[in-house]
Amino acid sequence: MTSTIRLEIEEPFVDPTNGKETYKDVFIIFAHGSELLTKIRKVAESMGGTLYPIDSDADKRNDAMRQVTSRLEDINSVLFQTGQTRRVELGKIAEQLYSWKDAVAKEKTIYQTMNLLSYDSKKKTLVAEGWCPSRDITAIQQALRRATETAGTAVPPILSELQTHQTPPTFHRTTPFTEGFQTIIDSYGIATYQEVNPGMFAVITFPFLFAVMFGDIGHGFLATLAGVVMVMYERKLAKAGLGEVSREGAVRKAFALTLFMIRHVVDL
């Protein structure tokens, strides 16, 4: 003779192996006889059920209930304390996260630069070779001296000139005003070493050629107005990260567009 009571658990259980939610039921089975209990146990185990034996003594059942309740309270207390500690630690991490990112970015930049150098095992120093304008050697020495003082190291950097038969790379010294024109010339091709730089001619010819391209005074007025706005809001536009937006660059655009307007006003 057997009697079964089925209870459905409304709250889902989270499977610790895969993190999925599962719903379970509880079956309370009353049976007499060892053979019948053995068959019930085999059926439950074959279906993946978990068996919890219940003692027939009421006092022992009450003790087991108190023990289970006490363990649940301890687990809930541990989970609550763990959650509180985790929130506090994550809050501290969030406050320092940006400074950590900056530190990691600086360290990454330093190591990337160091990887470009060669190591002298005899002198145990890093050696870098490169090109620089002759007139900037003094400025480079001063910069290295300032870096040494800032780092607080006792090993001074050494800068020495090397004699070579290699052709130096092309370097065009520009100002904030001429940089835009030089960029346009470099997009077509970079002059060889000691070759005449056509960029200085573009400073004069480019504004007039730009004026020749358009024949609408209304377009010139709007473009000039846009250049003036860029001059007025130069700092805000630069902070917005919109690329190369400088006061000199905006002045160049306004200058070219003004020549454009003058030309067409004269034509009228």
FILUM-653906 format. One record per atom (N, C-alpha, C): x, y, z. Coordinates in pm, whole numbers, plus 32768, in hexadecimal, padded with zeros to 4 digits. Layout:
<sites>
XYZ ...
</sites>
This chain:
<sites>
80567F8A8000 800080008000 805A807C8000 803F80D87FA2 808E81547F99 803181CC7F90 806482407FBB 801A82BD7FB2 807D832A7F86 8053837D7F24 80AD83E17EE9 806F846B7EF1 80C084CD7F18 8097855A7F1B 80F885A77EC1 80C085F47E62 811286407E04 810286D67E1C 8173871D7E29 817587AE7E3D 81CB87ED7DD2 819888597D94 81E288A07D2C 8227891B7D68 82A989277D50 82F889997D82 82EE8A097D1B 82BB8A7D7D46 82A48AEC7CE9 83278B317CC0 83838B3F7D1D 84008B847CFE 845F8B267CB3 849F8B577C48 84FB8B017BFB 857F8AEF7C44 85C18A817C26 86478A647C58 86AC8A817BEA 871D8AB97C0E 87878AD67BAF 87EB8A637BB1 87FD8A267B3B 885C89B87B31 88EA89EF7B39 893B89C57B9C 89C289FD7BAA 8A1F89D57B38 89FF896C7AED 8A58893E7A82 8A4C89937A04 89CF89BA79E1 89BB8A077965 89778A8D797C 894B8AAB79F8 890D8B2C7A15 887D8B3979E6 883E8ACD79B7 87B48AD37988 87538ABD79FA 86DD8AF979EC 86748AEA7A51 86228A6D7A34 86068A227A9D 85B689A97A90 854B89A77AFD 84D889717ADD 846A89647B3C 846388D37B6C 844D88C37BED 844A883D7C27 83CC88297C7B 83A887A97C8D 833787817CE0 8369872A7D53 831A87277DBD 833A86D67E32 82D086697E40 82FA85EF7E4E 82A1857D7E62 82BD85417EEC 825685377F3B 825F84F47FBE 8218846D7FB0 826484017FC0 822F837B7FAB 8231832F8030 81BE82FC8054 81B182A880CC 819D8218809D 81F381BF80CB 81EB813280A1 821480D88115 81E7805B810E 82097FF78173 824C7F82812D 82B27F4D816E 82F87EDA8136 837B7F0280F5 83E27EB58112 84677ED580DD 846E7EC18047 842A7E598012 842F7E407F82 83EF7EB27F35 837D7EE17F67 83397F507F24 838C7FCF7F2B 83CC7FE67F9C 8422805D7FA8 849A80537F49 84CF7FDA7F38 853F7FC77EDD 85177FE57E4D 849F7FB77E24 84707FD17D9C 845980677D85 841F80A87DEB 8407813A7DDE 848C81857DD3 84EE81597E1F 8572819B7E1C 85B3818A7D92 85A981127D58 85E380F97CD4 859F814D7C68 851981577C6F 84D181A77C0C 84F8823A7C16 8503826D7C92 852882F97CA5 85B583167C73 861182BA7C8F 869B82CE7C63 86A682C57BCB 8659826C7B8C 865E82627AFA 862882DF7AB5 85D083287AF7 859783A37ABE 85E384207AEA 8655840F7B2D 86A784817B54 867584CB7BCE 8623848D7C1E 85EF84CE7C96 865184C47D0A 8644851E7D67 869885217DDF 864484F27E54 8676848F7E9E 862D84547F0D 865984917F91 85F784B27FE4 861184E88069 85C4849080CD 860B843D8118 85C483E68178 858D843781ED 851884138219 84D484568289 84C183F082F8 84EE8415836E 84E383BA83E0 845283B2840E 842E83408442 83A4832D8473 838D837084FA 83FA838E8541 83ED83CF85C3 83D6846485B0 836F849B85F1 834B852985E1 83B88584861A 83F5855E868A 845D85B286C6 84D785BD866A 84FC854C862B 856D854F85D0 854D85A28553 84D1859C8526 84AB85EE84B3 84B3868284D5 848786A6854E 848F87328579 852087608584 8577870985B9 8605872C85C2 864187418536 861F86E984DA 865286F78451 861F87788411 85A0879B842E 8567881683F8 85AF8891842F 85CF888E84B1 861688FF84EC 86A4890B84B3 86E48897849E 876A889B8464 876988D383D6 870588A88387 86FC88DB82FF 86DF897182FF 8685899D8358 86658A2B8360 86DF8A7D838C 872C8A4783EB 87A38A8C8419 880B8A9883A9 881C8A2B835B 887B8A3082EC 88508A948282 87CD8A998267 879B8AFA8205 87B38B898233 879E8BA282B3 87B68C2882E7 884A8C4C82DE 88A08BEC82FD 89308C0682F3 89588C238262 89218BD58204 89418BEA8177 89108C728148 88978C97816F 88628D1A8148 88B68D8B8184 88E58D7881FF 89388DDF823D 89BD8DEB81F3 89F78D7881CE 8A768D7C8185 8A638DBD80FC 89F68D9C80B7 89DC8DD88034 89C88E6F8040 89838E9B80AA 896D8F2B80BC 89F18F7380D8 8A428F3A8132 8AC38F788151 8B1F8F7980D6 8B1A8F0D8088 8B6B8F08800E 8B408F727FAA 8ABB8F827F9C 8A888FEA7F42 8AB090757F6E 8AA9908F7FF0 8AD091128024 8B64912C800B 8BB790C88029 8C4790D88012 8C6690EC7F7F 8C2090A27F29 8C3890B07E9A 8C12913B7E69 8BA291707E98 8B7A91F77E6F 8BDF925F7E9D 8C1292517F17 8C7592B07F49 8CF692AA7EF6 8D24922F7EDA 8D9E921F7E8C 8D8D92537DFE 8D1A92357DC1 8D0292657D39 8CF892FD7D35 8CC193397D9F 8CBC93CB7DA6 8D4694087DAC 8DA093CA7DFA 8E2A93FC7E01 8E7193EB7D7B 8E5693797D39 8E9493627CB6 8E6193C87C50 8DDF93E77C55 8DA694477BF6 8DE594D17C07 8E0694F67C83 8E4495797C9A 8ED195807C60 8F1795107C5C 8FA295107C2E 8FB194D77BA1 8F4294B47B61 8F4B94707AE0 8F8C94CA7A76 8F6395487A70 8F9995A27A0A 902E95BD7A21 905695CB7A9F 90E595E07ABB 913595637A97 90FA94EE7AAC 913E94727A85 914C946A79ED 90E2949279A6 90E994917913 915794EF78E2 91619565791F 91CA95C378F8 925495897914 926395487989 92E5950E79AA 9309949E7949 92A7944A7925 92C293DD78C7 92E49414783D 929C947D7813 92B994B97790 934694F4778D 936E953677FB 93F6956E7800 945F950077FE 94479496784D 94A89428784F 94B193E777C5 943F93D77784 9440939B76FE 948E93F1769B 947A947476A3 94C394CE764B 955994C97666 957E94C176E5 960C94BA7709 964C943C76D1 960893CA76E4 9641934C76B5 96429344761C 95DE937E75DC 95E09381754A 965793D27517 96759441755B 96EA94927535 976C94477551 9772940375C4 97EB93B875E6 980393447586 9797930B7550 97A7929D74F0 97E492CC746D 97DD934D7451 981A938373D8 98B1939673E8 98E293907463 997093A5747D 99BA931F7479 9A3C9327746A 9A9292B1746F 9ADD92B074F3 9AF892377525 9B37922875A9 9BCB9208759A 9C1E925675DD 9CAF923E75DF 9CCF91EB765C 9CED916C7648 9D04911376BA 9D8491347706 9DE7916D76C3 9E64918E7707 9E5392057764 9E17926F7731 9E0292E77782 9D7E92E577CE 9D29928177B0 9CA6927377F0 9C5492F477E2 9C4E93227769 9C02939C774C 9BAD938576CE 9B4D93DB76BB 9AF993D87644 9B2E943F75E1 9B3494197564 9B6D946F74FC 9B0094897494 9AEF95087473 9A8E9531740D 9AD5957F73A1 9AB495627324 9AEC95AB72B2 9A7A95E77261 9A8C96637239 9A2496A671EB 9A59972671AD 9A0297677163 9A2397E3711E 99E398587167 9A2898C87168 99F29943719F 9A3699B9715B 99F39A2A7152 9A339AA07118 9AAA9ACD716C 9B129AFD712A 9B8B9B277172 9B6F9B9A71D3 9B159BF371AE 9AF89C667204 9AA99C3F7280 9A739BC37284 9A249B9872F7 9A729B417359 9AF69B2E7341 9B449AD97399 9B499B137426 9B5A9B957431 9B5F9BD574B6 9ADB9BC474FF 9A6D9BD474B8 99EA9BC474F8 99D59B347526 9A079AD474D8 99FA9A4774FF 9A4D9A2B757C 9AC59A637582 9B189A5075F9 9AD79A8A7675 9A999AFD7667 9A539B3976D9 99DB9AE47703 99949AAE76A1 99229A5976C1 994F99DA770A 99BC999E76DE 99F099287721 9A1D994977AF 9A5899BF77C0 9A8399E77846 9A0B99FB78A2 99A29A38786E 992A9A4A78C1 98EB99C478E4 98EA99667884 98B398E178A0 99039899790B 998798A97907 99DC986B796D 99C098A479F6 99B2992879FF 999599677A80 990A99417AB3 98AA99367A58 982399117A82 981D98817AB4 986598277A6F 9865979A7A96 98B997817B13 991397DC7B34 996697CC7BAA 99D097607B9C 99FB97447B23 9A6196DE7B0B 9AEC971B7B0C 9B4D96C87B32 9BD896F97B37 9C2496DB7AB7 9BE596967A59 9C26967379DB 9BFD96DA7972 9C5B97307947 9C36979878E5 9C2F975E7857 9BD4978D7806 9BCF9760777B 9C3F97A17729 9C6C975976C5 9CDA97897671 9CA6979875E3 9CBB980E75A9 9C92982A7520 9D0F984674CE 9D2597F77467 9D9B98087413 9D7297FE7381 9DB8984A732C 9D9D984A729D 9DEA97D97258 9DA5979571FF 9DE3972871B3 9DF797527122 9E67972E70EC 9E84974B7060 9E5096D8700A 9E0296F96FA4 9DC796926F4E 9DC096C56EBF 9DBD96676E62 9DB096896DD4 9D2096766DA3 9CC796576DFC 9C3A96456DD6 9BFA96CD6DBA 9B9A96CC6D60 9B5297486D3F 9AED97676DAD 9AF697DC6DE9 9A9897FD6E55 9A0998066E21 99A997F06E77 991D98016E4D 98FA98946E3F 989098AE6DF9 986499396DE1 981C996E6E5B 984199E56E82 97FE9A286EF2 97E19AB86ECA 97629ADB6ECD 97389B646EAE 97069BA46F2F 974C9C096F5B 97219C4F6FD4 96AB9CAA6FB0 96409C9B6FF6 95C69CE76FDB 959B9D347057 95469D937040 95069DDF70AA 94739DB770AE 942B9DDC7116 939C9DBC7118 93519DF470A0 93849E607064 93419E9A6FF0 935E9E4B6F71 93DA9E216F5E 94019DDD6EE2 93EF9D456EE9 93CA9D106F5F 93BF9C7F6F6D 93549C456F11 92E19C896F07 92769C576EB2 929D9C526E1F 92E19CB96DEF 930D9CBB6D63 93769C4E6D4A 93CF9C3A6DAB 94359BD26D9B 93F79B476D97 938E9B346DE4 93489AB36DE4 930B9A956D5B 92D59AFD6D1A 929C9AEB6C94 93099AC16C31 937E9B026C37 93EB9AE06BDD 941F9A536BFA 942B9A2E6C79 945E99AA6C9E 9400993A6C72 937F99596C64 932198F26C36 933C98CA6BA4 937899246B57 939D99026ACC 942798C16AC5 947F98DD6B23 950598A46B23 956298FA6B76 95C098B96BB9 961F99006C0E 96A099176BC0 96D299906BC6 974E99B16B7F 97C299666BBC 9829994E6B69 98A0990A6B9A 98F5996A6BED 995E99356C2A 99B399846C82 99F699F66C36 99EE9A706C6E 9A279AEC6C38 99E89B156BB3 99749AE16B95 992B9B0D6B1E 98D39B856B43 98B69BD86AE2 98649C4F6AFC 97DA9C226B29 97AD9C5E6B95 972B9C3B6BCC 96BE9C8C6B86 96629C4B6B3D 95F89C976AFA 958B9CC66B58 95949CA06BD8 952B9CC76C35 95239D5D6C4A 95969DA36C45 95939E346C5C 954C9E7C6BE9 95519E426B70 95099E806B02 94729E6B6B0F 944E9DF96B4D 93BF9DDC6B5D 937C9E3F6BBC 93CA9E7B6C17 93909EDE6C72 93549F536C24 93939F736BB0 93649FE56B60 93019FB76AF5 93229F496AB3 92D19F1F6A40 92509ED86A67 92529E916AD6 91DB9E426AF8 915F9E986B0F 91679F086B5B 90ED9F586B6D 90B49F8C6AEA 91099FB66A8B 90D69FE86A0B 909C9F7769B7 90DD9F0469B7 90A69E92696D 90219E6469A9 90169E6C6A2B 8F979E496A6A 8F299EAA6A40 8F4D9F2A6A34 8EE99F8D6A0A 8EBD9F77697A 8F1A9F466926 8EF89F2F689A 8E969EBA688C 8E989E5C68EB 8E479DE368DF 8DB29DFF68EA 8D8A9E676933 8CFD9E81694B 8CD89F0A6911 8C5B9F1668E8 8C2C9F9468B1 8BB19FC968F6 8B9B9FA46971 8B239FCC69BA 8B4DA01D6A34 8B24A09D6A37 8B4AA0F26AA9 8B00A0C86B27 8A89A08F6B17 8A3FA0606B8E 8A889FED6BD2 8ABE9F926B81 8B0C9F256BB9 8B889F596C00 8BC99FBC6BC5 8C409FF66C04 8C20A03A6C87 8BABA07E6C8E 8B85A0C16D0A 8B6CA05A6D79 8B259FEE6D58 8B089F886DBD 8B879F426DEA 8BE19F266D8B 8C5F9EE56DB0 8CB49F406E07 8CB69FC36DE8 8D00A0226E3B 8CC5A02B6EC7 8C41A02C6ECE 8BFDA02E6F4F 8C209FB26FA2 8C279F3D6F5E 8C4D9EC26FA5 8CDC9ECB6FD9 8D379F086F8C 8DC09F1A6FBA 8DC89F767033 8D779FE27033 8D76A03D70A5 8D439FF77123 8CDC9FA37112 8CA59F587184 8D0E9EF971BB 8D5B9EB97164 8DC59E5F7191 8E319EA871DE 8E4D9F2571B7 8EAF9F757201 8E7A9F98728C 8DFA9FBA7293 8DBF9FE47313 8DB49F6F7375 8D919EF97342 8D7D9E857398 8DED9E1E7388 8E669E507372 8ED89DF6735A 8EF29D9A73CF 8EF59DCE7448 8F179D7C74BD 8EAD9D1374D9 8E2F9D3874CC 8DC49CD674E4 8DC89C67747D 8DE19C8A7400 8DE79C247398 8E609BCA73AB 8ED09C0273DA 8F479BB073F1 8F319B4F7463 8EEC9B7B74CE 8ED09B22753E 8E6D9AB47518 8E1A9ACD74B5 8DB89A69748B 8DF799F7743E 8E789A01741C 8EBD999673D5 8E8F99867346 8E7F99F472FF 8E5099EE7274 8EC299EF7210 8F3A99D0723F 8FAC99CF71E4 8FFC9A5071EF 90429A727186 90979AE97187 90429B657171 901D9BA671DD 8FD09C2271D5 90209C8A7223 906D9CD771E2 90BF9D3C7223 90969DC771F4 90BE9E2B7241 909C9EB4721D 90DE9EDB719A 915C9EB17189 91A29ED4710D 91619E907096 91359E1270AA 90F39DCD703C 90729E107014 90269E3E7077 8FAA9E857057 8FC79F0B7014 90349F4E703F 90599FCD6FFF 907F9FB66F6D 90C69F486F52 90EA9F2A6EC8 906D9F1A6E71 900B9ED26EA7 8F909EBC6E5A 8F479F416E43 8F3E9F916EAE 8EFAA0116EA0 8F44A06D6E3F 8FCBA0696E41 9019A0BC6DE7 9001A0946D55 9004A0136D3A 8FEE9FE46CB1 8F60A0066C82 8F009FF66CDB 8E76A0116CB2 8E5DA0A66CA1 8EA3A0F76CF0 8E94A1886CE0 8ECAA1B46C58 8F3EA17E6C30 8F72A19B6BAA 8F0FA16F6B3F 8ED0A0FE6B59 8E6CA0CD6AFB 8DF9A1316AEA 8DCBA1686B5C 8D5CA1C76B57 8D87A2496B12 8E01A2786B32 8E30A2F46AF5 8E38A2E76A5D 8E68A2766A30 8E76A26169A1 8DEFA26B695A 8D89A22D6994 8D08A22C6952 8CBDA2B06962 8CD8A2F569D0 8C9DA37B69DE 8CD4A3D66973 8D59A3C96959 8D95A41B68EF 8D5CA3F76866 8D43A3746850 8D09A34A67D1 8C7EA38467BC 8C34A392682D 8BADA3CC6820 8BB3A45F67FC 
</sites>
